[in-house]
């Protein structure tokens, strides 16, 4: 399967613990995005990378959240001191850079986080 | 971000009928739109896209219509099948902003 992959698919943690998620984008895609989705809602943008550079972060991304893409390939999203409000599906997407400003984003299966 | 809304949260159709899912967007500067299908427990799956210089685009059993005058987008699914049951999202993108704004989705139920 050459699509976007995410690991783990499910994570249950206790409040206050740290968690880290991984995303592997489609191999030739330069851009990688993180979104968060709560039940019954559409995905909300968190941050994106072009190669290894993090170019934008949403106000939703509090200081407890950090994302990296050290070699411009896979990315990690870490949440420190998790809170129950962090419970959500964390989605990763990737896209090529076509130069048109209209780049299709392809999503992974997501990581479902439950904070007890 | 700008809001992207859907008129109907739930749509029930009979198998074999055509389905129409509607979406309103508020930012006239949005120039690229995608319809995604999301099945339970899975990530959004690309269905079809349309750019703002087009009014209509057709895919396999799906058609997207864009009316920029009233900022309205629709997804038509022909001969709806049980496998089409899912939540459908429209997403809008502002040129060079590199992120999509999603609405809350419409759930499509296909009755056999």
Interface residues (C-beta under 8 A of the other chain):
Chain A: X4 X6 X31 X33 X40 X41 X42 X43 X44 X45 X48 X55 X56 X91 X101 X102 X103 X104 X105 X106 X107 X108 X109 X110 X112
Chain B: X1 X4 X31 X32 X34 X36 X41 X42 X43 X44 X45 X46 X49 X51 X89 X91 X93 X95 X96 X98 X99 X100 X101 X102 X103 X104 X105
